[in-house]
């Protein structure tokens, strides 16, 4: 039995004078736990953007050269800038949510801040998954509509034999792209379900405990 559960059991078992004291203690504990959860959300989101930045710089030069040769440099650069702007915007909101929860002085305000934080995290998750999916779909549509250019570049710079059947190559190329894309999206979804999902469920439990106190 954790500290919160112990306080709750004491709250229900003591006489009429003591619940007012433990009522405040339980609220403070829920406030502390909620603040800690939102702080973790903030730290994880910062770690996430650092990870994606390191990953982007770790890609082989051939990957950047391929997109440049296809004429996608400016589009990819603009898309990445927009992605980072929105990502940083979410981090700022997480920080503001953390500060609001940390300084909350009433149950009603704390419940409202928890609801607001959970909504923000859900929008953040949807943005990242949808953004990655749309980006991959757009790139593959471009590849599909420029099959000859893709094949010629692969022959000229990436060791694909010119005698290889073009249609066979395109089929293999797109199946490979599709499998890698699906695995990548699945890993992102799994990460969010395991990490942010756990934190959101804990926030939900705190909200439910606050509802019981408020009732």
C-alpha positions in Angstrom: 0.0 0.0 0.0 1.5 3.3 -1.1 1.5 6.5 1.0 -1.6 7.9 -0.7 -3.6 4.8 -0.1 -2.5 4.7 3.5 -3.7 8.3 4.0 -7.0 7.5 2.4 -7.6 4.6 4.7 -6.7 6.7 7.7 -9.0 9.5 6.4 -12.0 7.1 6.4 -11.1 5.5 9.7 -10.5 8.5 11.9 -13.1 10.5 13.8 -14.8 13.7 12.5 -12.1 16.2 13.3 -9.2 14.5 11.5 -10.5 14.2 8.0 -10.0 18.0 7.5 -6.3 17.6 8.1 -5.9 14.4 6.0 -8.1 16.0 3.3 -5.4 18.6 2.9 -2.6 16.1 3.0 -4.2 13.9 0.3 -4.7 17.0 -1.9 -1.1 18.0 -1.5 0.1 14.5 -2.3 -2.1 14.4 -5.4 -0.8 17.8 -6.4 2.8 16.7 -5.9 2.2 13.5 -7.9 0.5 15.3 -10.7 3.3 17.9 -10.9 5.9 15.2 -11.0 4.0 13.4 -13.9 3.8 16.6 -16.0 7.5 17.3 -15.3 8.3 13.9 -16.7 6.2 14.6 -19.8 8.2 17.8 -20.3 11.5 16.0 -19.8 10.6 13.2 -22.1 9.4 15.5 -24.9 12.7 17.4 -24.7 14.7 14.1 -24.8 12.5 13.1 -27.8 13.4 16.2 -29.9 17.1 15.8 -29.0 16.9 12.2 -30.1 15.3 13.1 -33.5 17.9 15.8 -34.0 20.8 13.4 -33.3 19.2 10.8 -35.6 18.8 13.3 -38.4 22.5 14.3 -38.2 23.5 10.6 -38.0 21.9 9.7 -41.3 24.5 8.7 -44.0 25.4 11.4 -46.5 24.0 9.2 -49.3 20.5 9.6 -47.8 20.8 13.4 -48.0 22.4 13.2 -51.4 19.5 11.1 -52.7 16.8 13.5 -51.6 18.9 16.4 -52.9 19.3 14.7 -56.3 15.5 14.2 -56.5 15.1 18.0 -55.9 13.5 17.5 -52.5 16.1 19.5 -50.5 14.1 22.7 -50.1 10.8 20.9 -49.4 12.4 18.6 -46.8 14.2 21.5 -45.1 11.0 23.5 -44.9 9.0 20.6 -43.6 11.6 19.9 -40.9 11.7 23.5 -39.8 7.9 23.5 -39.5 8.0 20.2 -37.6 10.5 21.6 -35.1 8.6 24.8 -34.6 5.4 23.0 -33.7 7.4 20.5 -31.5 9.0 23.3 -29.6 5.5 24.9 -29.3 4.3 21.8 -27.5 7.3 21.7 -25.2 6.5 25.3 -24.2 2.9 24.3 -23.5 4.1 21.3 -21.4 6.3 23.7 -19.4 3.4 26.1 -18.8 1.2 23.2 -17.8 3.9 22.1 -15.3 4.2 25.6 -13.8 0.4 25.9 -13.5 0.0 22.5 -11.8 2.9 23.2 -9.5 1.3 26.4 -8.2 -2.3 25.2 -8.1 -4.1 26.1 -4.8 -7.5 24.5 -5.3 -8.9 21.1 -6.2 -11.1 22.6 -9.0 -8.1 24.3 -10.6 -5.9 21.2 -10.3 -8.6 19.1 -11.9 -8.9 21.6 -14.8 -5.1 21.7 -15.3 -5.0 17.9 -15.4 -7.7 17.8 -18.0 -5.8 20.5 -20.0 -2.5 18.6 -19.8 -4.0 15.3 -20.9 -5.6 17.0 -23.9 -2.3 18.6 -24.8 -0.4 15.3 -24.7 -3.1 13.6 -26.8 -2.8 16.4 -29.4 1.0 16.1 -29.3 0.8 12.3 -29.9 -1.7 12.8 -32.8 0.5 15.5 -34.3 3.6 13.3 -34.3 2.0 10.1 -35.6 0.0 11.9 -38.2 2.9 14.1 -39.2 5.2 11.1 -39.7 2.6 9.2 -41.6 1.8 12.1 -44.0 5.5 12.8 -44.6 6.2 9.2 -45.5 3.1 9.0 -47.7 4.0 12.3 -49.5 7.5 11.1 -50.1 6.4 7.8 -51.5 3.8 9.5 -53.8 6.7 11.6 -55.1 8.8 8.5 -55.7 5.9 6.8 -57.5 5.3 9.7 -59.8 9.0 10.0 -60.5 9.9 6.3 -61.0 12.2 6.9 -63.9 14.2 9.5 -62.0 14.4 7.2 -59.0 15.6 4.3 -61.1 18.2 6.4 -63.0 19.6 7.8 -59.8 19.9 4.3 -58.2 21.7 3.1 -61.3 24.0 6.1 -61.5 25.0 6.5 -57.9 23.8 3.5 -55.8 25.0 0.4 -57.5 21.7 -0.8 -59.0 22.4 -2.7 -62.3 21.2 -0.9 -65.4 20.2 -4.3 -66.8 17.7 -4.9 -64.0 14.1 -4.8 -65.0 12.8 -1.3 -64.1 9.4 -2.5 -63.0 10.8 -5.2 -60.9 13.1 -2.7 -59.2 10.2 -0.3 -58.6 8.1 -3.0 -57.0 10.9 -4.1 -54.7 11.7 -0.4 -53.9 8.2 0.5 -52.9 7.6 -2.7 -50.9 10.8 -2.0 -49.0 9.7 1.6 -48.4 6.2 0.5 -47.3 7.6 -2.1 -44.8 10.2 0.3 -43.3 7.5 3.0 -43.0 5.0 0.8 -41.3 7.6 -0.5 -38.9 8.7 3.0 -38.1 5.1 4.2 -37.5 4.4 1.1 -35.4 7.5 1.8 -33.2 6.4 5.4 -32.7 2.9 4.3 -31.7 4.3 1.7 -29.3 6.6 4.3 -27.8 3.8 6.7 -27.1 1.5 4.0 -25.8 4.2 2.8 -23.4 5.6 6.1 -22.2 3.0 8.8 -22.5 0.2 6.3 -22.1 1.4 5.3 -18.7 1.8 8.9 -17.6 -1.7 9.9 -18.9 -3.2 6.9 -17.1 -1.6 8.1 -13.8 -2.9 11.6 -14.4 -6.4 10.1 -14.9 -6.2 8.2 -11.7 -5.2 11.4 -9.9 -8.1 13.2 -11.4 -10.5 10.4 -10.3 -9.1 10.7 -6.7 -9.6 14.4 -6.8 -13.2 13.8 -7.8 -13.7 11.6 -4.8 -12.4 14.3 -2.5 -14.5 17.0 -4.1 -17.7 14.9 -3.9 
